[in-house]
Amino acid sequence: MLTVETQKVCSRCGGLKDLVGFTIDKRCIGGHAGVCRQCKNRYYRMKYRENPKKYIQLSRIWKEKHPKLVKKYNKGYRKKHKEHIKELHRILYQQNREKLIAKSKAYAEGHKDEILIKSKVYRDSHRKEISKYNRRYKKRKKLEIGGTI
């Protein structure tokens, strides 16, 4: 008769733990790693603290090799944490409002010609939409004032 083990002893700390406390590793006997998750995490945190530049570089290299996976992950993260990100942006804007306004004004001053050209190109290519919007705007304003159409 087959017996299913539900616990295992960690080879590093010697603690008896449930199998959920071990990572799955098909190469190992029983299909789980010999070291528990806590010991494994502690080990990798220690290695990172010893040489963080190495692990940051490895991460950067992996991200450069897998841009599609990174993009997919980031998209999912932004979707899942939309409200939190929105709140962080709001707080960041409040804390740096003056700097951001000054930066925006400085950019506008330094790029007047480019902005004028882009505005003209946009107006020329969206003439119908702008005209339609202006008609609706004027109509709405007349109604707000109390006039009739």
C-alpha positions as CSV (number, residue, x, y, z in Angstrom):
1,M,0.0,0.0,0.0
2,L,1.3,3.5,-0.9
3,T,1.7,6.1,1.8
4,V,1.7,9.7,1.1
5,E,4.0,11.8,3.2
6,T,2.6,15.1,4.3
7,Q,5.7,16.3,6.2
8,K,9.4,16.5,5.6
9,V,12.6,17.4,7.6
10,C,14.5,20.5,6.3
11,S,18.2,19.6,5.7
12,R,19.4,23.0,6.7
13,C,17.4,23.9,9.9
14,G,16.3,20.3,10.8
15,G,12.7,21.3,11.4
16,L,9.8,19.0,10.6
17,K,7.4,20.9,8.3
18,D,4.4,20.3,6.1
19,L,5.2,19.8,2.4
20,V,3.7,23.2,1.6
21,G,6.7,24.6,3.4
22,F,9.0,23.2,0.6
23,T,9.3,24.2,-3.0
24,I,8.4,21.6,-5.7
25,D,11.5,20.1,-7.3
26,K,10.9,17.0,-9.4
27,R,14.7,16.3,-9.4
28,C,14.5,15.5,-5.6
29,I,13.2,12.4,-3.9
30,G,9.5,13.0,-3.0
31,G,9.2,15.8,-5.6
32,H,10.1,18.6,-3.1
33,A,13.3,20.4,-2.3
34,G,15.4,19.3,0.6
35,V,15.6,22.8,2.1
36,C,12.4,24.6,3.4
37,R,11.2,27.8,1.9
38,Q,12.2,29.9,4.9
39,C,15.8,28.6,4.9
40,K,16.0,29.1,1.1
41,N,14.7,32.7,1.4
42,R,17.1,33.4,4.2
43,Y,20.0,32.1,2.1
44,Y,19.1,34.1,-1.0
45,R,18.6,37.3,1.1
46,M,22.0,36.8,2.6
47,K,23.6,36.3,-0.9
48,Y,21.8,39.4,-2.2
49,R,23.1,41.5,0.8
50,E,26.7,40.3,0.1
51,N,26.6,41.5,-3.5
52,P,23.5,43.4,-4.5
53,K,25.1,44.8,-7.7
54,K,25.5,41.3,-9.1
55,Y,21.8,40.5,-8.6
56,I,20.6,43.8,-9.9
57,Q,22.7,43.3,-13.0
58,L,21.4,39.8,-13.5
59,S,17.8,41.1,-13.2
60,R,18.6,43.8,-15.7
61,I,20.0,41.3,-18.2
62,W,17.0,39.0,-17.8
63,K,14.6,41.9,-18.4
64,E,16.5,42.9,-21.5
65,K,16.3,39.3,-22.8
66,H,12.6,38.9,-22.0
67,P,10.9,42.3,-22.8
68,K,7.5,40.6,-23.7
69,L,7.3,38.9,-20.4
70,V,8.2,42.0,-18.5
71,K,5.6,44.0,-20.5
72,K,2.9,41.4,-19.8
73,Y,3.8,41.3,-16.1
74,N,3.8,45.1,-15.8
75,K,0.4,45.4,-17.7
76,G,-1.1,42.8,-15.3
77,Y,0.3,44.6,-12.3
78,R,-1.0,48.0,-13.4
79,K,-4.4,46.5,-14.0
80,K,-4.5,44.7,-10.7
81,H,-3.2,47.7,-8.6
82,K,-4.9,50.5,-10.6
83,E,-6.3,52.3,-7.6
84,H,-3.1,52.0,-5.5
85,I,-1.0,53.4,-8.4
86,K,-3.5,56.2,-8.9
87,E,-3.3,57.2,-5.2
88,L,0.5,57.1,-5.3
89,H,0.6,59.4,-8.3
90,R,-1.8,61.8,-6.6
91,I,0.4,61.9,-3.5
92,L,3.5,62.3,-5.6
93,Y,1.9,65.2,-7.5
94,Q,0.8,66.9,-4.3
95,Q,4.3,66.6,-2.8
96,N,6.0,67.9,-6.0
97,R,3.4,70.2,-7.4
98,E,5.6,73.4,-7.6
99,K,8.5,71.5,-9.2
100,L,6.3,69.9,-11.8
101,I,4.6,73.1,-12.8
102,A,8.0,74.9,-13.1
103,K,9.3,72.0,-15.1
104,S,6.3,72.1,-17.4
105,K,6.6,75.9,-17.9
106,A,10.3,75.6,-18.6
107,Y,9.7,72.9,-21.2
108,A,7.0,75.0,-22.9
109,E,9.3,78.1,-23.0
110,G,12.1,76.1,-24.5
111,H,10.0,74.3,-27.1
112,K,7.6,77.0,-28.3
113,D,8.2,76.4,-31.9
114,E,7.8,72.6,-31.7
115,I,4.6,73.0,-29.7
116,L,3.1,75.5,-32.2
117,I,4.0,73.2,-35.2
118,K,2.4,70.2,-33.4
119,S,-0.7,72.2,-32.5
120,K,-1.1,73.3,-36.1
121,V,-0.6,69.8,-37.5
122,Y,-3.2,68.5,-35.0
123,R,-5.7,71.2,-35.8
124,D,-5.3,70.7,-39.6
125,S,-5.7,66.9,-39.3
126,H,-8.7,67.1,-36.9
127,R,-10.6,70.0,-38.3
128,K,-13.9,68.2,-38.5
129,E,-13.8,66.9,-34.9
130,I,-12.8,70.3,-33.6
131,S,-15.6,72.0,-35.5
132,K,-18.1,69.5,-34.2
133,Y,-16.9,69.9,-30.6
134,N,-17.1,73.7,-30.9
135,R,-20.7,73.6,-32.2
136,R,-21.7,71.4,-29.3
137,Y,-19.9,73.6,-26.8
138,K,-21.6,76.7,-28.0
139,K,-24.9,75.0,-28.0
140,R,-24.4,73.8,-24.4
141,K,-23.3,77.3,-23.2
142,K,-26.4,78.9,-24.8
143,L,-28.6,76.5,-22.8
144,E,-26.7,77.2,-19.6
145,I,-27.1,80.9,-20.0
146,G,-30.8,80.4,-20.5
147,G,-31.1,81.2,-24.2
148,T,-33.0,79.2,-26.7
149,I,-31.6,77.6,-29.8
